[in-house]
Amino acid sequence: MLTPGGRFHVRWDENGSATALGQLAFFAEFLEVSGLFSRRVEGCPLPYTSPNSPAVVD
């Protein structure tokens, strides 16, 4: 699955218990495929001026 953070490999464990972040990879894929993440990054209202600041996408 392709996400803004890179490629993730999801493996189902039928005997495992559910976790709070279990669906996060699928939501990240939705944001990437729909273009919502890139539109949010383009319209980010936060100006970064420090030379040590991360990129907006980070």
C-alpha positions as CSV (number, residue, x, y, z in Angstrom):
1,M,0.0,0.0,0.0
2,L,1.3,3.4,-1.0
3,T,1.1,6.2,1.5
4,P,2.6,9.7,1.8
5,G,5.2,8.2,4.1
6,G,6.2,5.6,1.6
7,R,5.2,2.0,1.0
8,F,3.7,-0.1,3.8
9,H,3.2,-3.9,3.9
10,V,0.2,-5.0,5.9
11,R,0.0,-8.5,7.1
12,W,-3.1,-9.9,8.7
13,D,-2.9,-11.9,11.9
14,E,-6.1,-13.7,12.3
15,N,-5.3,-14.7,15.9
16,G,-4.0,-11.2,16.9
17,S,-6.0,-8.7,18.9
18,A,-7.2,-5.3,17.6
19,T,-5.1,-2.2,18.2
20,A,-5.9,1.5,18.2
21,L,-3.7,2.1,15.2
22,G,-4.6,-1.0,13.2
23,Q,-6.5,1.0,10.5
24,L,-4.0,3.8,10.2
25,A,-2.2,2.4,7.2
26,F,-5.5,2.1,5.3
27,F,-6.4,5.7,6.2
28,A,-3.0,6.9,5.0
29,E,-3.5,5.1,1.7
30,F,-6.9,6.8,1.3
31,L,-5.3,10.2,1.9
32,E,-2.6,9.5,-0.8
33,V,-5.0,8.0,-3.4
34,S,-7.6,10.7,-3.0
35,G,-5.1,13.5,-3.2
36,L,-6.3,15.0,0.1
37,F,-2.8,14.9,1.7
38,S,-1.1,16.7,-1.1
39,R,-3.8,19.4,-1.3
40,R,-3.5,19.9,2.5
41,V,0.3,20.3,2.2
42,E,0.0,22.8,-0.7
43,G,-2.5,24.9,1.3
44,C,-0.6,24.6,4.6
45,P,-1.0,28.0,6.4
46,L,2.1,27.5,8.6
47,P,5.1,29.5,7.5
48,Y,8.4,27.9,8.4
49,T,11.3,30.4,8.6
50,S,13.9,28.7,10.7
51,P,16.8,27.1,8.8
52,N,16.3,24.0,11.1
53,S,12.6,23.7,10.4
54,P,11.3,20.6,8.7
55,A,9.6,20.6,5.3
56,V,5.9,21.2,5.4
57,V,5.2,17.6,4.3
58,D,7.1,16.4,7.4
